[in-house]
Amino acid sequence: MDGTLQVQKTTAPAASAERVEETCETRVAGDAGQQARDSQASTAGGVEEAGPTTRPGPGRPRTIPTAQRCCPHEGCRAYGRLGDDPLHDVVGCGTYTTVHGEARQMYQCKICGRPFSETAGTPFADLKTPTQTVCIALQELAEGLGVRAVARIHGVQPDAVLGWLKKAGQHCQRLSEYMLRELRVTQVQLDELWTFVRKKERMLKAWEMLHSEWGDTWVWVAFDPVHKLVIAVLVGERSEAEAVGFLARLRARLAAACQPLLTSDSLPHYVEAILQAFGVWVQPRRNGDRGRFPKPRQVPAEGLKYATVHKERQKGRVVSVTTRIVYGRTEEIQALVEAVGHKINTSFVERINLTLRHLLSRLHRKTLCFSKQREYLVHHLHLALTYYHLACYHASLRVALPELLPTRGSGSPKQWQPRTPAMAAGLTDHRWSLRELLMCPVPVMPG
């Protein structure tokens, strides 16, 4: 990724309540250039206070770090602008305490003059439920519990849990779109995951078939087997039009010069969809000097590589597996897959399908938690994927420490550093908590 963006959040202590200090540093893939970290100095009494910012201004020096706070008001010229933008001018504006005793920081945009809370632009805005309760409920949803089970645990209505899920899913979708861009990967595996909304296709009545969302639904998944990163997803039908939209979404997440090896099953929709997303337009020559020029046509771009895996089954068991190279040179593709010790396969994307079925109760087999509306399936999917990328360690991504670290007691020393998929891809340098990713402000996408 080109450059990183440092995000710091500090909850200011209340004067009459117990002091609460919370500082988190988040590295998110962002624009070119690296934001300088706000320096912090320790003072007497154990209170850490950030140093003054570099922006000059009248009055006392600014002590509240606001470089990673953007104005949430869409009518403001500084809407969604972070500290490195010339229009950004946000200052601290006191604190307040909620009815549940939570101390929260207030800010003010000097461009539009309007104040806003630290929860503005996050799923916690305008919620009366304690933040900790919402975080636990959303984590339970991301770990495989159903909506009604979470509602029973916390003593709320299922509609309240669905409201939290909708806000969190929208926030996670924006965060993923901001982080997963200009990616440079070597391999991408494509597959489709089956589920259904309301009823299975074969159980629909004649009048129910008129509803466009009911029946069989497919989750299109693009997976990076090296960093275990789900680059793009799409919920829809298993049609060529959906395949074209899915590959266009994948192409938008990759860098312009990135041409990874694409592998999929034998679904015929991928051939034309990959050509539309990764191909180039050419103008054929005209035969002779008279008459119209031939229509422009799409051809595979230089470096485009695509292979398919064909499986033959007998009585539900795979008896043979064959591969076929559709685009690209055989020698180049073989050298690419052998460099990482693999063969042409779709095993890794099929394994992430199993992970998704564990993380989402809506994708469980033989369950009552199936989706009744496609909208909430999309929100739940984005919440689970963001949680998987940023908050879950992956066993195969661990790296050996340069030296052993002692542990408490007589246990064996620590020799491995666990990593999440986002850490392995260089999108962050630490494991996020669910509260951290939900409280992270999402700036406006560049361009």
C-alpha positions as CSV (number, residue, x, y, z in Angstrom):
1,M,0.0,0.0,0.0
2,D,1.2,3.6,-0.7
3,G,1.5,5.3,2.6
4,T,-0.3,4.9,5.9
5,L,-2.6,7.0,7.9
6,Q,-2.2,7.2,11.7
7,V,-5.4,7.3,13.7
8,Q,-5.4,8.3,17.4
9,K,-8.3,8.4,19.7
10,T,-8.3,9.8,23.2
11,T,-11.2,9.9,25.7
12,A,-10.8,12.9,27.9
13,P,-11.2,12.4,31.7
14,A,-14.3,13.8,33.4
15,A,-13.6,16.3,36.2
16,S,-15.9,14.7,38.9
17,A,-15.8,11.1,37.8
18,E,-13.1,8.4,37.7
19,R,-10.5,9.3,35.1
20,V,-10.7,7.2,32.0
21,E,-7.8,7.2,29.6
22,E,-7.9,5.4,26.3
23,T,-5.4,5.8,23.5
24,C,-5.3,3.6,20.4
25,E,-3.1,4.0,17.4
26,T,-4.4,2.6,14.2
27,R,-2.5,2.3,10.9
28,V,-4.9,2.3,8.0
29,A,-4.1,2.2,4.3
30,G,-4.5,5.7,3.0
31,D,-3.1,8.3,0.7
32,A,0.5,8.7,-0.2
33,G,2.8,10.1,2.5
34,Q,2.9,9.3,6.2
35,Q,1.1,11.3,8.8
36,A,3.4,12.3,11.7
37,R,2.2,11.0,15.1
38,D,1.0,13.4,17.7
39,S,3.6,13.6,20.4
40,Q,2.5,12.9,24.0
41,A,4.2,13.9,27.2
42,S,3.6,12.5,30.7
43,T,2.7,14.9,33.4
44,A,2.5,14.6,37.2
45,G,-0.4,12.5,38.6
46,G,-0.2,9.9,35.8
47,V,-2.1,11.9,33.2
48,E,-0.8,11.7,29.6
49,E,-1.4,14.9,27.6
50,A,-0.8,15.2,23.9
51,G,1.7,17.9,22.9
52,P,0.5,21.0,21.0
53,T,-0.3,20.6,17.3
54,T,1.7,22.3,14.7
55,R,-1.3,24.5,13.5
56,P,-0.8,28.0,14.8
57,G,-3.6,30.0,16.3
58,P,-4.6,32.4,19.0
59,G,-5.1,31.4,22.6
60,R,-3.5,28.6,24.5
61,P,-1.8,25.7,22.6
62,R,-4.2,22.9,21.5
63,T,-3.8,19.8,23.7
64,I,-6.6,17.6,22.3
65,P,-5.3,15.5,19.3
66,T,-7.8,16.2,16.5
67,A,-5.7,15.3,13.4
68,Q,-7.8,12.1,12.9
69,R,-11.2,13.7,13.6
70,C,-13.1,14.9,10.6
71,C,-16.2,17.1,10.4
72,P,-19.3,14.8,10.1
73,H,-21.5,17.5,8.6
74,E,-22.0,17.0,4.9
75,G,-22.7,20.7,4.2
76,C,-19.3,21.7,5.5
77,R,-16.4,22.4,3.1
78,A,-14.2,20.3,5.5
79,Y,-16.5,17.3,5.5
80,G,-14.5,14.1,5.8
81,R,-11.2,15.9,5.7
82,L,-8.4,14.7,8.0
83,G,-5.6,16.7,9.6
84,D,-3.3,16.7,6.6
85,D,-5.9,18.5,4.5
86,P,-5.6,22.3,4.3
87,L,-9.4,22.7,5.1
88,H,-9.2,20.6,8.2
89,D,-9.5,22.7,11.4
90,V,-11.0,20.8,14.3
91,V,-10.5,21.6,18.0
92,G,-11.6,20.1,21.3
93,C,-14.8,21.5,22.7
94,G,-15.2,20.1,26.2
95,T,-16.6,16.8,27.4
96,Y,-20.0,15.4,28.5
97,T,-21.2,12.4,30.5
98,T,-24.0,10.1,29.2
99,V,-26.8,8.8,31.5
100,H,-24.8,5.6,31.8
101,G,-21.7,7.4,33.1
102,E,-19.6,7.3,30.0
103,A,-17.3,10.3,29.4
104,R,-17.1,11.5,25.8
105,Q,-15.1,14.1,24.1
106,M,-16.7,17.0,22.1
107,Y,-15.1,18.6,19.1
108,Q,-15.9,21.7,17.0
109,C,-15.2,22.3,13.4
110,K,-13.8,25.9,12.9
111,I,-14.9,25.9,9.3
112,C,-18.6,25.5,9.8
113,G,-18.6,26.3,13.6
114,R,-20.7,23.3,14.5
115,P,-19.8,21.0,17.4
116,F,-19.9,17.2,17.3
117,S,-19.3,14.3,19.6
118,E,-16.6,11.6,19.3
119,T,-19.3,9.2,18.3
120,A,-20.5,11.3,15.3
121,G,-20.2,9.3,12.1
122,T,-20.0,6.0,14.0
123,P,-22.6,3.3,14.7
124,F,-22.8,4.6,18.3
125,A,-24.3,8.0,17.3
126,D,-27.7,8.7,18.8
127,L,-27.8,5.3,20.6
128,K,-29.1,5.3,24.2
129,T,-27.7,1.8,24.9
130,P,-24.3,1.7,26.6
131,T,-21.4,1.4,24.2
132,Q,-20.1,-1.7,25.9
133,T,-23.4,-3.5,25.5
134,V,-23.6,-2.7,21.8
135,C,-20.0,-3.9,21.3
136,I,-20.6,-7.2,23.0
137,A,-23.8,-7.8,21.0
138,L,-22.1,-7.1,17.7
139,Q,-19.2,-9.3,18.6
140,E,-21.7,-12.1,19.4
141,L,-23.2,-11.6,16.0
142,A,-19.8,-11.7,14.4
143,E,-19.0,-14.9,16.2
144,G,-22.0,-16.9,15.0
145,L,-24.9,-16.1,17.3
146,G,-28.3,-15.3,15.8
147,V,-30.2,-12.1,16.2
148,R,-32.9,-13.4,18.5
149,A,-30.3,-15.2,20.7
150,V,-28.4,-11.9,21.1
151,A,-31.6,-10.1,21.9
152,R,-32.4,-12.6,24.7
153,I,-29.0,-12.4,26.2
154,H,-29.1,-8.6,26.5
155,G,-32.8,-8.2,27.2
156,V,-33.7,-6.1,24.2
157,Q,-36.0,-6.5,21.2
158,P,-34.7,-8.2,18.1
159,D,-35.5,-5.0,16.1
160,A,-33.0,-3.2,18.3
161,V,-30.3,-5.7,17.5
162,L,-31.1,-5.4,13.8
163,G,-30.7,-1.6,14.1
164,W,-27.3,-2.0,15.6
165,L,-26.4,-4.5,12.9
166,K,-27.5,-2.2,10.1
167,K,-25.4,0.7,11.4
168,A,-22.4,-1.4,12.1
169,G,-22.6,-3.1,8.7
170,Q,-22.7,0.2,6.8
171,H,-19.8,1.5,8.8
172,C,-17.7,-1.7,8.2
173,Q,-18.5,-1.5,4.5
174,R,-17.2,2.1,4.3
175,L,-14.1,1.2,6.3
176,S,-13.4,-1.8,4.1
177,E,-13.8,0.3,0.9
178,Y,-11.3,2.8,2.4
179,M,-8.7,0.3,3.5
180,L,-8.9,-2.3,0.7
181,R,-7.7,-0.2,-2.2
182,E,-4.6,-0.1,-4.4
183,L,-3.8,-3.6,-3.3
184,R,-1.0,-5.6,-4.8
185,V,-1.5,-9.3,-4.7
186,T,-0.1,-12.2,-6.7
187,Q,-3.1,-14.6,-6.6
188,V,-6.9,-14.3,-6.3
189,Q,-9.3,-17.2,-6.0
190,L,-12.9,-16.8,-7.0
191,D,-15.9,-18.8,-5.8
192,E,-19.6,-18.6,-5.0
193,L,-21.2,-19.5,-1.7
194,W,-24.8,-20.7,-1.7
195,T,-27.5,-19.6,0.7
196,F,-31.1,-18.5,0.6
197,V,-33.4,-15.7,1.6
198,R,-36.8,-16.5,3.2
199,K,-37.2,-19.8,1.4
200,K,-35.2,-22.1,-0.8
201,E,-35.9,-21.8,-4.5
202,R,-37.6,-25.1,-4.9
203,M,-40.0,-24.3,-2.0
204,L,-41.3,-21.0,-3.4
205,K,-44.9,-20.8,-4.6
206,A,-45.8,-19.2,-7.9
207,W,-46.7,-15.8,-6.4
208,E,-43.6,-15.9,-4.2
209,M,-41.4,-16.2,-7.2
210,L,-42.4,-12.7,-8.2
211,H,-40.3,-11.4,-5.3
212,S,-36.9,-10.7,-6.7
213,E,-35.0,-11.3,-3.4
214,W,-36.6,-14.5,-2.2
215,G,-35.1,-17.9,-3.0
216,D,-31.6,-19.0,-3.7
217,T,-28.9,-16.4,-3.2
218,W,-25.2,-16.5,-3.9
219,V,-22.3,-14.8,-2.2
220,W,-19.5,-14.1,-4.6
221,V,-16.1,-14.2,-2.9
222,A,-12.6,-13.0,-4.1
223,F,-9.9,-14.3,-1.8
224,D,-6.2,-13.7,-1.6
225,P,-4.6,-17.0,-0.5
226,V,-1.3,-15.5,0.5
227,H,-2.6,-12.9,3.0
228,K,-5.9,-14.6,3.7
229,L,-7.7,-11.4,2.7
230,V,-11.2,-11.3,1.3
231,I,-10.8,-8.6,-1.3
232,A,-14.3,-8.3,-2.6
233,V,-17.8,-9.8,-2.0
234,L,-21.1,-9.5,-3.8
235,V,-24.5,-10.8,-2.8
236,G,-26.8,-11.6,-5.7
237,E,-27.8,-14.1,-8.3
238,R,-25.6,-16.6,-10.0
239,S,-25.7,-14.9,-13.4
240,E,-23.3,-13.4,-15.9
241,A,-24.5,-9.9,-15.0
242,E,-23.6,-10.4,-11.4
243,A,-20.3,-11.9,-12.4
244,V,-19.4,-8.8,-14.4
245,G,-20.3,-6.5,-11.4
246,F,-18.3,-8.8,-9.0
247,L,-15.2,-8.7,-11.2
248,A,-15.5,-4.9,-11.6
249,R,-15.6,-4.5,-7.8
250,L,-12.5,-6.7,-7.6
251,R,-10.7,-4.7,-10.3
252,A,-11.5,-1.4,-8.4
253,R,-9.7,-2.8,-5.2
254,L,-6.5,-3.6,-7.0
255,A,-3.7,-1.3,-8.1
256,A,-3.7,-0.3,-11.8
257,A,-0.6,-2.3,-12.6
258,C,-1.6,-5.4,-10.6
259,Q,-2.4,-8.4,-12.7
260,P,-2.8,-11.4,-10.3
261,L,-3.3,-15.0,-11.2
262,L,-7.1,-15.6,-11.2
263,T,-8.4,-19.1,-10.5
264,S,-12.0,-20.3,-10.2
265,D,-14.2,-23.3,-10.8
266,S,-15.7,-24.2,-14.2
267,L,-18.5,-21.6,-14.0
268,P,-18.6,-20.2,-17.6
269,H,-19.7,-16.7,-16.4
270,Y,-16.1,-15.9,-15.3
271,V,-14.5,-16.0,-18.8
272,E,-16.5,-13.0,-20.2
273,A,-16.6,-11.2,-16.9
274,I,-12.8,-11.3,-16.5
275,L,-12.3,-10.1,-20.0
276,Q,-14.6,-7.1,-19.4
277,A,-12.9,-6.2,-16.1
278,F,-9.2,-6.9,-17.0
279,G,-9.3,-6.7,-20.8
280,V,-8.4,-3.8,-23.1
281,W,-10.2,-2.4,-26.1
282,V,-8.5,-2.5,-29.5
283,Q,-9.5,-1.3,-32.9
284,P,-9.0,-4.0,-35.6
285,R,-7.6,-3.0,-38.9
286,R,-9.7,-2.4,-41.9
287,N,-9.4,-4.8,-44.8
288,G,-8.7,-2.5,-47.8
289,D,-9.1,1.2,-48.2
290,R,-12.9,1.5,-48.4
291,G,-15.8,0.7,-46.2
292,R,-16.3,1.0,-42.4
293,F,-13.8,0.1,-39.8
294,P,-14.6,-3.0,-37.7
295,K,-16.1,-2.4,-34.3
296,P,-13.7,-2.2,-31.3
297,R,-13.4,-5.4,-29.4
298,Q,-11.9,-6.4,-26.0
299,V,-8.9,-8.6,-25.8
300,P,-6.9,-10.0,-22.8
301,A,-4.5,-7.5,-21.5
302,E,-0.8,-8.2,-21.4
303,G,0.0,-10.2,-18.3
304,L,-3.6,-11.4,-17.7
305,K,-3.6,-14.9,-16.2
306,Y,-6.7,-17.0,-15.5
307,A,-7.0,-20.7,-14.9
308,T,-10.0,-22.9,-14.0
309,V,-10.3,-26.1,-11.9
310,H,-12.6,-28.8,-13.1
311,K,-13.8,-31.5,-10.6
312,E,-15.5,-34.7,-11.6
313,R,-17.8,-36.4,-9.0
314,Q,-19.3,-39.8,-8.6
315,K,-21.9,-40.3,-6.0
316,G,-21.0,-37.0,-4.3
317,R,-17.3,-37.7,-4.2
318,V,-14.5,-36.1,-6.2
319,V,-12.8,-38.7,-8.4
320,S,-10.6,-36.5,-10.6
321,V,-9.4,-32.9,-10.8
322,T,-8.1,-31.2,-13.9
323,T,-7.0,-27.7,-14.6
324,R,-7.2,-25.5,-17.7
325,I,-5.4,-22.3,-18.5
326,V,-7.7,-19.8,-20.2
327,Y,-5.6,-16.6,-20.3
328,G,-1.8,-16.4,-20.0
329,R,1.2,-18.5,-20.7
330,T,1.6,-21.9,-19.0
331,E,5.2,-21.4,-18.0
332,E,4.5,-18.1,-16.3
333,I,1.5,-19.5,-14.4
334,Q,3.4,-22.6,-13.3
335,A,6.3,-20.6,-12.0
336,L,4.0,-18.3,-10.1
337,V,2.1,-21.0,-8.2
338,E,5.3,-23.1,-7.6
339,A,7.0,-20.0,-6.0
340,V,4.5,-20.3,-3.0
341,G,4.5,-24.1,-3.0
342,H,1.0,-24.5,-4.4
343,K,-0.7,-25.8,-7.5
344,I,-3.6,-24.3,-9.5
345,N,-6.5,-24.8,-7.1
346,T,-9.4,-23.2,-5.4
347,S,-8.9,-24.8,-2.0
348,F,-8.2,-21.6,-0.1
349,V,-11.4,-19.8,-1.2
350,E,-13.4,-22.9,-0.4
351,R,-11.9,-22.9,3.1
352,I,-12.9,-19.3,3.6
353,N,-16.4,-20.3,2.7
354,L,-16.3,-22.6,5.7
355,T,-15.1,-19.8,7.9
356,L,-17.9,-17.6,6.8
357,R,-20.5,-20.3,7.5
358,H,-19.1,-20.4,11.1
359,L,-19.0,-16.6,11.6
360,L,-22.5,-15.9,10.1
361,S,-25.4,-17.6,11.7
362,R,-27.4,-16.8,8.5
363,L,-25.1,-19.1,6.5
364,H,-25.4,-22.1,8.9
365,R,-26.7,-25.3,7.6
366,K,-30.1,-26.5,8.8
367,T,-30.8,-23.5,11.0
368,L,-33.7,-21.1,11.8
369,C,-31.3,-18.1,11.6
370,F,-31.5,-17.9,7.8
371,S,-32.0,-14.4,6.3
372,K,-35.5,-13.0,5.8
373,Q,-34.2,-9.9,3.9
374,R,-31.2,-9.7,1.7
375,E,-30.3,-6.3,3.1
376,Y,-29.4,-7.6,6.6
377,L,-27.5,-10.5,5.0
378,V,-25.2,-7.9,3.4
379,H,-24.8,-5.9,6.6
380,H,-24.0,-9.1,8.6
381,L,-21.5,-10.2,6.0
382,H,-19.6,-6.9,6.0
383,L,-19.5,-6.9,9.9
384,A,-18.2,-10.4,10.0
385,L,-15.6,-9.8,7.3
386,T,-14.2,-6.7,8.9
387,Y,-14.1,-8.5,12.2
388,Y,-12.2,-11.3,10.5
389,H,-9.7,-9.0,8.8
390,L,-8.9,-6.8,11.8
391,A,-9.7,-8.6,15.0
392,C,-9.0,-12.3,14.4
393,Y,-5.6,-13.9,14.4
394,H,-5.0,-16.4,11.6
395,A,-2.8,-19.4,12.6
396,S,-1.1,-19.7,9.2
397,L,0.0,-16.1,9.2
398,R,2.1,-16.2,12.4
399,V,5.8,-15.3,12.0
400,A,8.8,-16.3,14.2
401,L,10.1,-13.7,16.6
402,P,13.7,-12.7,16.3
403,E,14.3,-13.7,19.9
404,L,12.3,-15.7,22.4
405,L,10.2,-13.8,24.9
406,P,9.8,-15.0,28.5
407,T,6.3,-15.7,29.8
408,R,4.9,-15.6,33.2
409,G,5.6,-18.6,35.5
410,S,7.5,-21.6,34.2
411,G,5.8,-21.8,30.8
412,S,7.7,-22.1,27.6
413,P,8.9,-18.8,26.0
414,K,6.9,-17.1,23.3
415,Q,8.4,-17.8,19.9
416,W,5.7,-16.7,17.5
417,Q,4.1,-13.4,16.7
418,P,0.4,-13.9,15.7
419,R,-1.0,-11.7,12.9
420,T,-4.4,-10.9,11.5
421,P,-5.0,-10.9,7.7
422,A,-4.9,-7.0,7.7
423,M,-1.5,-7.2,9.5
424,A,-0.2,-9.7,7.0
425,A,-1.3,-7.4,4.1
426,G,0.4,-4.4,5.7
427,L,-2.9,-2.5,6.3
428,T,-2.3,-2.2,10.1
429,D,0.4,-3.0,12.7
430,H,-1.7,-4.5,15.5
431,R,-4.9,-6.4,16.2
432,W,-8.0,-4.2,16.5
433,S,-10.7,-4.5,19.0
434,L,-14.3,-4.4,17.8
435,R,-14.9,-1.1,19.6
436,E,-11.8,0.3,17.9
437,L,-12.9,-0.5,14.4
438,L,-16.4,0.8,15.1
439,M,-15.1,4.1,16.6
440,C,-12.7,4.6,13.7
441,P,-13.8,7.6,11.7
442,V,-13.9,6.9,8.0
443,P,-12.7,9.9,5.9
444,V,-14.0,10.8,2.4
445,M,-12.6,8.6,-0.3
446,P,-10.0,10.5,-2.4
447,G,-11.1,11.5,-5.9
